[in-house]
Amino acid sequence: MKVGASPLWLPIVGLLAGIVVGSLLSISIPADYSRYTAMAILAGSLTFLGDRLGVELYYAAVVAFGVRLFNNLAIIRRRILGC
């Protein structure tokens, strides 16, 4: 193992700790923040997967921003055309 590299089991321990804390404490996330929470979880998952596969992280950012850009353009187009 390289110096400074975290073992693979460390994120799993963090996930399990989060599940335990979430089940013991009553934590509610406002509905306004649910979209951002889901995006943060997705971004973290993609970052972890990209790191494991050896993909540069800026590729993930380019893809994510591209998807978001085209999604916003589709919303604008639907509002202008009234579809």
mmCIF file of the N, C-alpha and C atoms, coordinates in Angstrom:
data_MODEL
# 
_entry.id   MODEL 
# 
loop_
_atom_site.group_PDB 
_atom_site.id 
_atom_site.type_symbol 
_atom_site.label_atom_id 
_atom_site.label_alt_id 
_atom_site.label_comp_id 
_atom_site.label_asym_id 
_atom_site.label_entity_id 
_atom_site.label_seq_id 
_atom_site.pdbx_PDB_ins_code 
_atom_site.Cartn_x 
_atom_site.Cartn_y 
_atom_site.Cartn_z 
_atom_site.occupancy 
_atom_site.B_iso_or_equiv 
_atom_site.pdbx_formal_charge 
_atom_site.auth_seq_id 
_atom_site.auth_comp_id 
_atom_site.auth_asym_id 
_atom_site.auth_atom_id 
_atom_site.pdbx_PDB_model_num 
ATOM 1   N N  . MET A 1 1  ? 0.845   -1.175 0.000   1.00 0.00 ? 1  MET A N  1 
ATOM 2   C CA . MET A 1 1  ? 0.000   0.000  0.000   1.00 0.00 ? 1  MET A CA 1 
ATOM 3   C C  . MET A 1 1  ? 0.888   1.235  0.000   1.00 0.00 ? 1  MET A C  1 
ATOM 4   N N  . LYS A 1 2  ? 0.466   2.262  -0.787  1.00 0.00 ? 2  LYS A N  1 
ATOM 5   C CA . LYS A 1 2  ? 1.236   3.488  -0.859  1.00 0.00 ? 2  LYS A CA 1 
ATOM 6   C C  . LYS A 1 2  ? 1.063   4.297  0.428   1.00 0.00 ? 2  LYS A C  1 
ATOM 7   N N  . VAL A 1 3  ? 2.053   5.113  0.705   1.00 0.00 ? 3  VAL A N  1 
ATOM 8   C CA . VAL A 1 3  ? 1.979   5.983  1.870   1.00 0.00 ? 3  VAL A CA 1 
ATOM 9   C C  . VAL A 1 3  ? 0.930   7.048  1.605   1.00 0.00 ? 3  VAL A C  1 
ATOM 10  N N  . GLY A 1 4  ? 0.021   7.257  2.540   1.00 0.00 ? 4  GLY A N  1 
ATOM 11  C CA . GLY A 1 4  ? -1.016  8.263  2.402   1.00 0.00 ? 4  GLY A CA 1 
ATOM 12  C C  . GLY A 1 4  ? -2.266  7.763  1.712   1.00 0.00 ? 4  GLY A C  1 
ATOM 13  N N  . ALA A 1 5  ? -2.245  6.556  1.181   1.00 0.00 ? 5  ALA A N  1 
ATOM 14  C CA . ALA A 1 5  ? -3.425  6.003  0.526   1.00 0.00 ? 5  ALA A CA 1 
ATOM 15  C C  . ALA A 1 5  ? -4.323  5.368  1.573   1.00 0.00 ? 5  ALA A C  1 
ATOM 16  N N  . SER A 1 6  ? -5.617  5.678  1.495   1.00 0.00 ? 6  SER A N  1 
ATOM 17  C CA . SER A 1 6  ? -6.545  5.095  2.462   1.00 0.00 ? 6  SER A CA 1 
ATOM 18  C C  . SER A 1 6  ? -6.928  3.695  2.026   1.00 0.00 ? 6  SER A C  1 
ATOM 19  N N  . PRO A 1 7  ? -7.070  2.801  2.965   1.00 0.00 ? 7  PRO A N  1 
ATOM 20  C CA . PRO A 1 7  ? -7.482  1.435  2.628   1.00 0.00 ? 7  PRO A CA 1 
ATOM 21  C C  . PRO A 1 7  ? -8.917  1.427  2.098   1.00 0.00 ? 7  PRO A C  1 
ATOM 22  N N  . LEU A 1 8  ? -9.256  0.394  1.375   1.00 0.00 ? 8  LEU A N  1 
ATOM 23  C CA . LEU A 1 8  ? -10.586 0.289  0.785   1.00 0.00 ? 8  LEU A CA 1 
ATOM 24  C C  . LEU A 1 8  ? -11.672 0.151  1.846   1.00 0.00 ? 8  LEU A C  1 
ATOM 25  N N  . TRP A 1 9  ? -11.345 -0.389 2.992   1.00 0.00 ? 9  TRP A N  1 
ATOM 26  C CA . TRP A 1 9  ? -12.357 -0.604 4.020   1.00 0.00 ? 9  TRP A CA 1 
ATOM 27  C C  . TRP A 1 9  ? -12.736 0.685  4.743   1.00 0.00 ? 9  TRP A C  1 
ATOM 28  N N  . LEU A 1 10 ? -11.959 1.739  4.623   1.00 0.00 ? 10 LEU A N  1 
ATOM 29  C CA . LEU A 1 10 ? -12.247 2.979  5.338   1.00 0.00 ? 10 LEU A CA 1 
ATOM 30  C C  . LEU A 1 10 ? -13.568 3.624  4.905   1.00 0.00 ? 10 LEU A C  1 
ATOM 31  N N  . PRO A 1 11 ? -13.887 3.736  3.601   1.00 0.00 ? 11 PRO A N  1 
ATOM 32  C CA . PRO A 1 11 ? -15.201 4.272  3.230   1.00 0.00 ? 11 PRO A CA 1 
ATOM 33  C C  . PRO A 1 11 ? -16.354 3.379  3.687   1.00 0.00 ? 11 PRO A C  1 
ATOM 34  N N  . ILE A 1 12 ? -16.134 2.077  3.725   1.00 0.00 ? 12 ILE A N  1 
ATOM 35  C CA . ILE A 1 12 ? -17.183 1.164  4.171   1.00 0.00 ? 12 ILE A CA 1 
ATOM 36  C C  . ILE A 1 12 ? -17.470 1.376  5.657   1.00 0.00 ? 12 ILE A C  1 
ATOM 37  N N  . VAL A 1 13 ? -16.418 1.566  6.448   1.00 0.00 ? 13 VAL A N  1 
ATOM 38  C CA . VAL A 1 13 ? -16.604 1.852  7.876   1.00 0.00 ? 13 VAL A CA 1 
ATOM 39  C C  . VAL A 1 13 ? -17.347 3.175  8.053   1.00 0.00 ? 13 VAL A C  1 
ATOM 40  N N  . GLY A 1 14 ? -17.002 4.180  7.251   1.00 0.00 ? 14 GLY A N  1 
ATOM 41  C CA . GLY A 1 14 ? -17.697 5.462  7.321   1.00 0.00 ? 14 GLY A CA 1 
ATOM 42  C C  . GLY A 1 14 ? -19.166 5.341  6.956   1.00 0.00 ? 14 GLY A C  1 
ATOM 43  N N  . LEU A 1 15 ? -19.468 4.530  5.937   1.00 0.00 ? 15 LEU A N  1 
ATOM 44  C CA . LEU A 1 15 ? -20.855 4.306  5.545   1.00 0.00 ? 15 LEU A CA 1 
ATOM 45  C C  . LEU A 1 15 ? -21.632 3.610  6.654   1.00 0.00 ? 15 LEU A C  1 
ATOM 46  N N  . LEU A 1 16 ? -21.042 2.594  7.231   1.00 0.00 ? 16 LEU A N  1 
ATOM 47  C CA . LEU A 1 16 ? -21.713 1.885  8.326   1.00 0.00 ? 16 LEU A CA 1 
ATOM 48  C C  . LEU A 1 16 ? -21.916 2.798  9.533   1.00 0.00 ? 16 LEU A C  1 
ATOM 49  N N  . ALA A 1 17 ? -20.920 3.615  9.843   1.00 0.00 ? 17 ALA A N  1 
ATOM 50  C CA . ALA A 1 17 ? -21.061 4.559  10.962  1.00 0.00 ? 17 ALA A CA 1 
ATOM 51  C C  . ALA A 1 17 ? -22.182 5.553  10.676  1.00 0.00 ? 17 ALA A C  1 
ATOM 52  N N  . GLY A 1 18 ? -22.288 6.018  9.440   1.00 0.00 ? 18 GLY A N  1 
ATOM 53  C CA . GLY A 1 18 ? -23.367 6.932  9.074   1.00 0.00 ? 18 GLY A CA 1 
ATOM 54  C C  . GLY A 1 18 ? -24.734 6.301  9.193   1.00 0.00 ? 18 GLY A C  1 
ATOM 55  N N  . ILE A 1 19 ? -24.838 5.036  8.804   1.00 0.00 ? 19 ILE A N  1 
ATOM 56  C CA . ILE A 1 19 ? -26.113 4.327  8.927   1.00 0.00 ? 19 ILE A CA 1 
ATOM 57  C C  . ILE A 1 19 ? -26.499 4.163  10.390  1.00 0.00 ? 19 ILE A C  1 
ATOM 58  N N  . VAL A 1 20 ? -25.522 3.813  11.235  1.00 0.00 ? 20 VAL A N  1 
ATOM 59  C CA . VAL A 1 20 ? -25.803 3.641  12.664  1.00 0.00 ? 20 VAL A CA 1 
ATOM 60  C C  . VAL A 1 20 ? -26.218 4.966  13.297  1.00 0.00 ? 20 VAL A C  1 
ATOM 61  N N  . VAL A 1 21 ? -25.475 6.023  13.011  1.00 0.00 ? 21 VAL A N  1 
ATOM 62  C CA . VAL A 1 21 ? -25.810 7.335  13.584  1.00 0.00 ? 21 VAL A CA 1 
ATOM 63  C C  . VAL A 1 21 ? -27.169 7.801  13.067  1.00 0.00 ? 21 VAL A C  1 
ATOM 64  N N  . GLY A 1 22 ? -27.427 7.593  11.781  1.00 0.00 ? 22 GLY A N  1 
ATOM 65  C CA . GLY A 1 22 ? -28.712 7.989  11.212  1.00 0.00 ? 22 GLY A CA 1 
ATOM 66  C C  . GLY A 1 22 ? -29.881 7.232  11.794  1.00 0.00 ? 22 GLY A C  1 
ATOM 67  N N  . SER A 1 23 ? -29.668 5.979  12.192  1.00 0.00 ? 23 SER A N  1 
ATOM 68  C CA . SER A 1 23 ? -30.766 5.210  12.783  1.00 0.00 ? 23 SER A CA 1 
ATOM 69  C C  . SER A 1 23 ? -30.968 5.546  14.254  1.00 0.00 ? 23 SER A C  1 
ATOM 70  N N  . LEU A 1 24 ? -29.914 5.993  14.933  1.00 0.00 ? 24 LEU A N  1 
ATOM 71  C CA . LEU A 1 24 ? -30.046 6.334  16.349  1.00 0.00 ? 24 LEU A CA 1 
ATOM 72  C C  . LEU A 1 24 ? -30.554 7.755  16.575  1.00 0.00 ? 24 LEU A C  1 
ATOM 73  N N  . LEU A 1 25 ? -30.193 8.681  15.717  1.00 0.00 ? 25 LEU A N  1 
ATOM 74  C CA . LEU A 1 25 ? -30.605 10.067 15.857  1.00 0.00 ? 25 LEU A CA 1 
ATOM 75  C C  . LEU A 1 25 ? -31.713 10.388 14.864  1.00 0.00 ? 25 LEU A C  1 
ATOM 76  N N  . SER A 1 26 ? -32.592 11.266 15.277  1.00 0.00 ? 26 SER A N  1 
ATOM 77  C CA . SER A 1 26 ? -33.673 11.681 14.392  1.00 0.00 ? 26 SER A CA 1 
ATOM 78  C C  . SER A 1 26 ? -33.208 12.894 13.593  1.00 0.00 ? 26 SER A C  1 
ATOM 79  N N  . ILE A 1 27 ? -32.656 12.636 12.429  1.00 0.00 ? 27 ILE A N  1 
ATOM 80  C CA . ILE A 1 27 ? -32.161 13.705 11.568  1.00 0.00 ? 27 ILE A CA 1 
ATOM 81  C C  . ILE A 1 27 ? -33.100 13.816 10.381  1.00 0.00 ? 27 ILE A C  1 
ATOM 82  N N  . SER A 1 28 ? -33.663 15.007 10.196  1.00 0.00 ? 28 SER A N  1 
ATOM 83  C CA . SER A 1 28 ? -34.542 15.202 9.039   1.00 0.00 ? 28 SER A CA 1 
ATOM 84  C C  . SER A 1 28 ? -33.926 16.260 8.132   1.00 0.00 ? 28 SER A C  1 
ATOM 85  N N  . ILE A 1 29 ? -33.947 15.969 6.861   1.00 0.00 ? 29 ILE A N  1 
ATOM 86  C CA . ILE A 1 29 ? -33.424 16.889 5.857   1.00 0.00 ? 29 ILE A CA 1 
ATOM 87  C C  . ILE A 1 29 ? -34.620 17.572 5.204   1.00 0.00 ? 29 ILE A C  1 
ATOM 88  N N  . PRO A 1 30 ? -34.639 18.917 5.176   1.00 0.00 ? 30 PRO A N  1 
ATOM 89  C CA . PRO A 1 30 ? -35.759 19.603 4.525   1.00 0.00 ? 30 PRO A CA 1 
ATOM 90  C C  . PRO A 1 30 ? -35.888 19.189 3.060   1.00 0.00 ? 30 PRO A C  1 
ATOM 91  N N  . ALA A 1 31 ? -37.109 19.213 2.568   1.00 0.00 ? 31 ALA A N  1 
ATOM 92  C CA . ALA A 1 31 ? -37.358 18.792 1.185   1.00 0.00 ? 31 ALA A CA 1 
ATOM 93  C C  . ALA A 1 31 ? -36.601 19.657 0.187   1.00 0.00 ? 31 ALA A C  1 
ATOM 94  N N  . ASP A 1 32 ? -36.337 20.906 0.536   1.00 0.00 ? 32 ASP A N  1 
ATOM 95  C CA . ASP A 1 32 ? -35.597 21.789 -0.371  1.00 0.00 ? 32 ASP A CA 1 
ATOM 96  C C  . ASP A 1 32 ? -34.174 21.310 -0.590  1.00 0.00 ? 32 ASP A C  1 
ATOM 97  N N  . TYR A 1 33 ? -33.607 20.625 0.387   1.00 0.00 ? 33 TYR A N  1 
ATOM 98  C CA . TYR A 1 33 ? -32.226 20.178 0.310   1.00 0.00 ? 33 TYR A CA 1 
ATOM 99  C C  . TYR A 1 33 ? -32.083 18.763 -0.232  1.00 0.00 ? 33 TYR A C  1 
ATOM 100 N N  . SER A 1 34 ? -33.183 18.075 -0.465  1.00 0.00 ? 34 SER A N  1 
ATOM 101 C CA . SER A 1 34 ? -33.095 16.669 -0.864  1.00 0.00 ? 34 SER A CA 1 
ATOM 102 C C  . SER A 1 34 ? -32.402 16.504 -2.212  1.00 0.00 ? 34 SER A C  1 
ATOM 103 N N  . ARG A 1 35 ? -32.620 17.427 -3.134  1.00 0.00 ? 35 ARG A N  1 
ATOM 104 C CA . ARG A 1 35 ? -31.957 17.337 -4.434  1.00 0.00 ? 35 ARG A CA 1 
ATOM 105 C C  . ARG A 1 35 ? -30.444 17.457 -4.270  1.00 0.00 ? 35 ARG A C  1 
ATOM 106 N N  . TYR A 1 36 ? -30.014 18.384 -3.426  1.00 0.00 ? 36 TYR A N  1 
ATOM 107 C CA . TYR A 1 36 ? -28.581 18.593 -3.238  1.00 0.00 ? 36 TYR A CA 1 
ATOM 108 C C  . TYR A 1 36 ? -27.940 17.426 -2.496  1.00 0.00 ? 36 TYR A C  1 
ATOM 109 N N  . THR A 1 37 ? -28.678 16.837 -1.575  1.00 0.00 ? 37 THR A N  1 
ATOM 110 C CA . THR A 1 37 ? -28.167 15.678 -0.855  1.00 0.00 ? 37 THR A CA 1 
ATOM 111 C C  . THR A 1 37 ? -27.965 14.508 -1.813  1.00 0.00 ? 37 THR A C  1 
ATOM 112 N N  . ALA A 1 38 ? -28.935 14.290 -2.682  1.00 0.00 ? 38 ALA A N  1 
ATOM 113 C CA . ALA A 1 38 ? -28.818 13.206 -3.655  1.00 0.00 ? 38 ALA A CA 1 
ATOM 114 C C  . ALA A 1 38 ? -27.653 13.457 -4.606  1.00 0.00 ? 38 ALA A C  1 
ATOM 115 N N  . MET A 1 39 ? -27.458 14.700 -5.036  1.00 0.00 ? 39 MET A N  1 
ATOM 116 C CA . MET A 1 39 ? -26.346 15.024 -5.931  1.00 0.00 ? 39 MET A CA 1 
ATOM 117 C C  . MET A 1 39 ? -25.003 14.840 -5.223  1.00 0.00 ? 39 MET A C  1 
ATOM 118 N N  . ALA A 1 40 ? -24.947 15.174 -3.940  1.00 0.00 ? 40 ALA A N  1 
ATOM 119 C CA . ALA A 1 40 ? -23.699 15.004 -3.191  1.00 0.00 ? 40 ALA A CA 1 
ATOM 120 C C  . ALA A 1 40 ? -23.355 13.522 -3.050  1.00 0.00 ? 40 ALA A C  1 
ATOM 121 N N  . ILE A 1 41 ? -24.365 12.711 -2.793  1.00 0.00 ? 41 ILE A N  1 
ATOM 122 C CA . ILE A 1 41 ? -24.123 11.263 -2.685  1.00 0.00 ? 41 ILE A CA 1 
ATOM 123 C C  . ILE A 1 41 ? -23.671 10.700 -4.030  1.00 0.00 ? 41 ILE A C  1 
ATOM 124 N N  . LEU A 1 42 ? -24.322 11.129 -5.100  1.00 0.00 ? 42 LEU A N  1 
ATOM 125 C CA . LEU A 1 42 ? -23.931 10.671 -6.427  1.00 0.00 ? 42 LEU A CA 1 
ATOM 126 C C  . LEU A 1 42 ? -22.520 11.122 -6.773  1.00 0.00 ? 42 LEU A C  1 
ATOM 127 N N  . ALA A 1 43 ? -22.192 12.368 -6.460  1.00 0.00 ? 43 ALA A N  1 
ATOM 128 C CA . ALA A 1 43 ? -20.846 12.881 -6.749  1.00 0.00 ? 43 ALA A CA 1 
ATOM 129 C C  . ALA A 1 43 ? -19.792 12.118 -5.958  1.00 0.00 ? 43 ALA A C  1 
ATOM 130 N N  . GLY A 1 44 ? -20.072 11.844 -4.711  1.00 0.00 ? 44 GLY A N  1 
ATOM 131 C CA . GLY A 1 44 ? -19.127 11.073 -3.904  1.00 0.00 ? 44 GLY A CA 1 
ATOM 132 C C  . GLY A 1 44 ? -18.937 9.668  -4.438  1.00 0.00 ? 44 GLY A C  1 
ATOM 133 N N  . SER A 1 45 ? -20.018 9.055  -4.850  1.00 0.00 ? 45 SER A N  1 
ATOM 134 C CA . SER A 1 45 ? -19.934 7.697  -5.403  1.00 0.00 ? 45 SER A CA 1 
ATOM 135 C C  . SER A 1 45 ? -19.143 7.677  -6.707  1.00 0.00 ? 45 SER A C  1 
ATOM 136 N N  . LEU A 1 46 ? -19.416 8.652  -7.577  1.00 0.00 ? 46 LEU A N  1 
ATOM 137 C CA . LEU A 1 46 ? -18.685 8.711  -8.837  1.00 0.00 ? 46 LEU A CA 1 
ATOM 138 C C  . LEU A 1 46 ? -17.211 9.016  -8.625  1.00 0.00 ? 46 LEU A C  1 
ATOM 139 N N  . THR A 1 47 ? -16.909 9.858  -7.661  1.00 0.00 ? 47 THR A N  1 
ATOM 140 C CA . THR A 1 47 ? -15.516 10.166 -7.364  1.00 0.00 ? 47 THR A CA 1 
ATOM 141 C C  . THR A 1 47 ? -14.784 8.928  -6.864  1.00 0.00 ? 47 THR A C  1 
ATOM 142 N N  . PHE A 1 48 ? -15.422 8.185  -5.974  1.00 0.00 ? 48 PHE A N  1 
ATOM 143 C CA . PHE A 1 48 ? -14.814 6.961  -5.454  1.00 0.00 ? 48 PHE A CA 1 
ATOM 144 C C  . PHE A 1 48 ? -14.607 5.951  -6.570  1.00 0.00 ? 48 PHE A C  1 
ATOM 145 N N  . LEU A 1 49 ? -15.629 5.772  -7.403  1.00 0.00 ? 49 LEU A N  1 
ATOM 146 C CA . LEU A 1 49 ? -15.526 4.815  -8.501  1.00 0.00 ? 49 LEU A CA 1 
ATOM 147 C C  . LEU A 1 49 ? -14.452 5.245  -9.501  1.00 0.00 ? 49 LEU A C  1 
ATOM 148 N N  . GLY A 1 50 ? -14.423 6.522  -9.832  1.00 0.00 ? 50 GLY A N  1 
ATOM 149 C CA . GLY A 1 50 ? -13.414 7.024  -10.762 1.00 0.00 ? 50 GLY A CA 1 
ATOM 150 C C  . GLY A 1 50 ? -12.008 6.864  -10.226 1.00 0.00 ? 50 GLY A C  1 
ATOM 151 N N  . ASP A 1 51 ? -11.853 7.082  -8.927  1.00 0.00 ? 51 ASP A N  1 
ATOM 152 C CA . ASP A 1 51 ? -10.536 6.899  -8.314  1.00 0.00 ? 51 ASP A CA 1 
ATOM 153 C C  . ASP A 1 51 ? -10.105 5.442  -8.371  1.00 0.00 ? 51 ASP A C  1 
ATOM 154 N N  . ARG A 1 52 ? -11.020 4.534  -8.126  1.00 0.00 ? 52 ARG A N  1 
ATOM 155 C CA . ARG A 1 52 ? -10.710 3.101  -8.171  1.00 0.00 ? 52 ARG A CA 1 
ATOM 156 C C  . ARG A 1 52 ? -10.380 2.652  -9.592  1.00 0.00 ? 52 ARG A C  1 
ATOM 157 N N  . LEU A 1 53 ? -11.044 3.254  -10.589 1.00 0.00 ? 53 LEU A N  1 
ATOM 158 C CA . LEU A 1 53 ? -10.809 2.860  -11.978 1.00 0.00 ? 53 LEU A CA 1 
ATOM 159 C C  . LEU A 1 53 ? -9.624  3.591  -12.595 1.00 0.00 ? 53 LEU A C  1 
ATOM 160 N N  . GLY A 1 54 ? -9.115  4.599  -11.909 1.00 0.00 ? 54 GLY A N  1 
ATOM 161 C CA . GLY A 1 54 ? -7.977  5.347  -12.420 1.00 0.00 ? 54 GLY A CA 1 
ATOM 162 C C  . GLY A 1 54 ? -8.347  6.437  -13.413 1.00 0.00 ? 54 GLY A C  1 
ATOM 163 N N  . VAL A 1 55 ? -9.599  6.873  -13.396 1.00 0.00 ? 55 VAL A N  1 
ATOM 164 C CA . VAL A 1 55 ? -10.067 7.924  -14.302 1.00 0.00 ? 55 VAL A CA 1 
ATOM 165 C C  . VAL A 1 55 ? -9.787  9.277  -13.650 1.00 0.00 ? 55 VAL A C  1 
ATOM 166 N N  . GLU A 1 56 ? -9.320  10.234 -14.446 1.00 0.00 ? 56 GLU A N  1 
ATOM 167 C CA . GLU A 1 56 ? -9.075  11.570 -13.915 1.00 0.00 ? 56 GLU A CA 1 
ATOM 168 C C  . GLU A 1 56 ? -10.397 12.193 -13.466 1.00 0.00 ? 56 GLU A C  1 
ATOM 169 N N  . LEU A 1 57 ? -10.378 12.896 -12.339 1.00 0.00 ? 57 LEU A N  1 
ATOM 170 C CA . LEU A 1 57 ? -11.610 13.416 -11.757 1.00 0.00 ? 57 LEU A CA 1 
ATOM 171 C C  . LEU A 1 57 ? -12.222 14.545 -12.579 1.00 0.00 ? 57 LEU A C  1 
ATOM 172 N N  . TYR A 1 58 ? -11.444 15.254 -13.361 1.00 0.00 ? 58 TYR A N  1 
ATOM 173 C CA . TYR A 1 58 ? -12.041 16.337 -14.129 1.00 0.00 ? 58 TYR A CA 1 
ATOM 174 C C  . TYR A 1 58 ? -12.950 15.803 -15.229 1.00 0.00 ? 58 TYR A C  1 
ATOM 175 N N  . TYR A 1 59 ? -12.748 14.566 -15.662 1.00 0.00 ? 59 TYR A N  1 
ATOM 176 C CA . TYR A 1 59 ? -13.682 13.978 -16.625 1.00 0.00 ? 59 TYR A CA 1 
ATOM 177 C C  . TYR A 1 59 ? -15.071 13.848 -16.006 1.00 0.00 ? 59 TYR A C  1 
ATOM 178 N N  . ALA A 1 60 ? -15.129 13.441 -14.765 1.00 0.00 ? 60 ALA A N  1 
ATOM 179 C CA . ALA A 1 60 ? -16.414 13.322 -14.084 1.00 0.00 ? 60 ALA A CA 1 
ATOM 180 C C  . ALA A 1 60 ? -17.085 14.686 -13.957 1.00 0.00 ? 60 ALA A C  1 
ATOM 181 N N  . ALA A 1 61 ? -16.307 15.723 -13.663 1.00 0.00 ? 61 ALA A N  1 
ATOM 182 C CA . ALA A 1 61 ? -16.873 17.064 -13.541 1.00 0.00 ? 61 ALA A CA 1 
ATOM 183 C C  . ALA A 1 61 ? -17.398 17.552 -14.888 1.00 0.00 ? 61 ALA A C  1 
ATOM 184 N N  . VAL A 1 62 ? -16.667 17.293 -15.960 1.00 0.00 ? 62 VAL A N  1 
ATOM 185 C CA . VAL A 1 62 ? -17.110 17.709 -17.288 1.00 0.00 ? 62 VAL A CA 1 
ATOM 186 C C  . VAL A 1 62 ? -18.418 17.008 -17.654 1.00 0.00 ? 62 VAL A C  1 
ATOM 187 N N  . VAL A 1 63 ? -18.512 15.735 -17.378 1.00 0.00 ? 63 VAL A N  1 
ATOM 188 C CA . VAL A 1 63 ? -19.737 14.988 -17.689 1.00 0.00 ? 63 VAL A CA 1 
ATOM 189 C C  . VAL A 1 63 ? -20.898 15.494 -16.843 1.00 0.00 ? 63 VAL A C  1 
ATOM 190 N N  . ALA A 1 64 ? -20.682 15.695 -15.552 1.00 0.00 ? 64 ALA A N  1 
ATOM 191 C CA . ALA A 1 64 ? -21.758 16.147 -14.666 1.00 0.00 ? 64 ALA A CA 1 
ATOM 192 C C  . ALA A 1 64 ? -22.247 17.532 -15.063 1.00 0.00 ? 64 ALA A C  1 
ATOM 193 N N  . PHE A 1 65 ? -21.332 18.453 -15.336 1.00 0.00 ? 65 PHE A N  1 
ATOM 194 C CA . PHE A 1 65 ? -21.746 19.794 -15.726 1.00 0.00 ? 65 PHE A CA 1 
ATOM 195 C C  . PHE A 1 65 ? -22.406 19.786 -17.103 1.00 0.00 ? 65 PHE A C  1 
ATOM 196 N N  . GLY A 1 66 ? -21.949 18.919 -17.991 1.00 0.00 ? 66 GLY A N  1 
ATOM 197 C CA . GLY A 1 66 ? -22.566 18.815 -19.305 1.00 0.00 ? 66 GLY A CA 1 
ATOM 198 C C  . GLY A 1 66 ? -23.996 18.317 -19.216 1.00 0.00 ? 66 GLY A C  1 
ATOM 199 N N  . VAL A 1 67 ? -24.228 17.312 -18.403 1.00 0.00 ? 67 VAL A N  1 
ATOM 200 C CA . VAL A 1 67 ? -25.586 16.787 -18.219 1.00 0.00 ? 67 VAL A CA 1 
ATOM 201 C C  . VAL A 1 67 ? -26.481 17.859 -17.637 1.00 0.00 ? 67 VAL A C  1 
ATOM 202 N N  . ARG A 1 68 ? -25.989 18.565 -16.647 1.00 0.00 ? 68 ARG A N  1 
ATOM 203 C CA . ARG A 1 68 ? -26.776 19.627 -16.010 1.00 0.00 ? 68 ARG A CA 1 
ATOM 204 C C  . ARG A 1 68 ? -27.074 20.760 -17.002 1.00 0.00 ? 68 ARG A C  1 
ATOM 205 N N  . LEU A 1 69 ? -26.100 21.120 -17.805 1.00 0.00 ? 69 LEU A N  1 
ATOM 206 C CA . LEU A 1 69 ? -26.284 22.177 -18.796 1.00 0.00 ? 69 LEU A CA 1 
ATOM 207 C C  . LEU A 1 69 ? -27.367 21.801 -19.798 1.00 0.00 ? 69 LEU A C  1 
ATOM 208 N N  . PHE A 1 70 ? -27.307 20.595 -20.345 1.00 0.00 ? 70 PHE A N  1 
ATOM 209 C CA . PHE A 1 70 ? -28.305 20.188 -21.323 1.00 0.00 ? 70 PHE A CA 1 
ATOM 210 C C  . PHE A 1 70 ? -29.676 19.995 -20.689 1.00 0.00 ? 70 PHE A C  1 
ATOM 211 N N  . ASN A 1 71 ? -29.715 19.612 -19.437 1.00 0.00 ? 71 ASN A N  1 
ATOM 212 C CA . ASN A 1 71 ? -30.991 19.516 -18.729 1.00 0.00 ? 71 ASN A CA 1 
ATOM 213 C C  . ASN A 1 71 ? -31.618 20.902 -18.593 1.00 0.00 ? 71 ASN A C  1 
ATOM 214 N N  . ASN A 1 72 ? -30.817 21.889 -18.214 1.00 0.00 ? 72 ASN A N  1 
ATOM 215 C CA . ASN A 1 72 ? -31.330 23.251 -18.085 1.00 0.00 ? 72 ASN A CA 1 
ATOM 216 C C  . ASN A 1 72 ? -31.769 23.810 -19.434 1.00 0.00 ? 72 ASN A C  1 
ATOM 217 N N  . LEU A 1 73 ? -31.011 23.534 -20.488 1.00 0.00 ? 73 LEU A N  1 
ATOM 218 C CA . LEU A 1 73 ? -31.410 23.991 -21.823 1.00 0.00 ? 73 LEU A CA 1 
ATOM 219 C C  . LEU A 1 73 ? -32.729 23.354 -22.257 1.00 0.00 ? 73 LEU A C  1 
ATOM 220 N N  . ALA A 1 74 ? -32.943 22.108 -21.908 1.00 0.00 ? 74 ALA A N  1 
ATOM 221 C CA . ALA A 1 74 ? -34.208 21.442 -22.250 1.00 0.00 ? 74 ALA A CA 1 
ATOM 222 C C  . ALA A 1 74 ? -35.385 22.080 -21.509 1.00 0.00 ? 74 ALA A C  1 
ATOM 223 N N  . ILE A 1 75 ? -35.173 22.461 -20.259 1.00 0.00 ? 75 ILE A N  1 
ATOM 224 C CA . ILE A 1 75 ? -36.231 23.125 -19.480 1.00 0.00 ? 75 ILE A CA 1 
ATOM 225 C C  . ILE A 1 75 ? -36.561 24.482 -20.099 1.00 0.00 ? 75 ILE A C  1 
ATOM 226 N N  . ILE A 1 76 ? -35.538 25.234 -20.469 1.00 0.00 ? 76 ILE A N  1 
ATOM 227 C CA . ILE A 1 76 ? -35.747 26.540 -21.095 1.00 0.00 ? 76 ILE A CA 1 
ATOM 228 C C  . ILE A 1 76 ? -36.491 26.374 -22.425 1.00 0.00 ? 76 ILE A C  1 
ATOM 229 N N  . ARG A 1 77 ? -36.092 25.388 -23.221 1.00 0.00 ? 77 ARG A N  1 
ATOM 230 C CA . ARG A 1 77 ? -36.745 25.152 -24.510 1.00 0.00 ? 77 ARG A CA 1 
ATOM 231 C C  . ARG A 1 77 ? -38.211 24.815 -24.316 1.00 0.00 ? 77 ARG A C  1 
ATOM 232 N N  . ARG A 1 78 ? -38.528 23.969 -23.325 1.00 0.00 ? 78 ARG A N  1 
ATOM 233 C CA . ARG A 1 78 ? -39.919 23.608 -23.074 1.00 0.00 ? 78 ARG A CA 1 
ATOM 234 C C  . ARG A 1 78 ? -40.739 24.812 -22.635 1.00 0.00 ? 78 ARG A C  1 
ATOM 235 N N  . ARG A 1 79 ? -40.147 25.694 -21.838 1.00 0.00 ? 79 ARG A N  1 
ATOM 236 C CA . ARG A 1 79 ? -40.892 26.896 -21.385 1.00 0.00 ? 79 ARG A CA 1 
ATOM 237 C C  . ARG A 1 79 ? -41.108 27.864 -22.531 1.00 0.00 ? 79 ARG A C  1 
ATOM 238 N N  . ILE A 1 80 ? -40.129 28.015 -23.413 1.00 0.00 ? 80 ILE A N  1 
ATOM 239 C CA . ILE A 1 80 ? -40.276 28.946 -24.538 1.00 0.00 ? 80 ILE A CA 1 
ATOM 240 C C  . ILE A 1 80 ? -41.298 28.423 -25.538 1.00 0.00 ? 80 ILE A C  1 
ATOM 241 N N  . LEU A 1 81 ? -41.210 27.133 -25.862 1.00 0.00 ? 81 LEU A N  1 
ATOM 242 C CA . LEU A 1 81 ? -42.120 26.554 -26.843 1.00 0.00 ? 81 LEU A CA 1 
ATOM 243 C C  . LEU A 1 81 ? -43.476 26.192 -26.259 1.00 0.00 ? 81 LEU A C  1 
ATOM 244 N N  . GLY A 1 82 ? -43.585 26.170 -24.937 1.00 0.00 ? 82 GLY A N  1 
ATOM 245 C CA . GLY A 1 82 ? -44.865 25.876 -24.289 1.00 0.00 ? 82 GLY A CA 1 
ATOM 246 C C  . GLY A 1 82 ? -45.272 24.424 -24.379 1.00 0.00 ? 82 GLY A C  1 
ATOM 247 N N  . CYS A 1 83 ? -44.312 23.534 -24.466 1.00 0.00 ? 83 CYS A N  1 
ATOM 248 C CA . CYS A 1 83 ? -44.612 22.101 -24.566 1.00 0.00 ? 83 CYS A CA 1 
ATOM 249 C C  . CYS A 1 83 ? -44.955 21.501 -23.228 1.00 0.00 ? 83 CYS A C  1 
# 
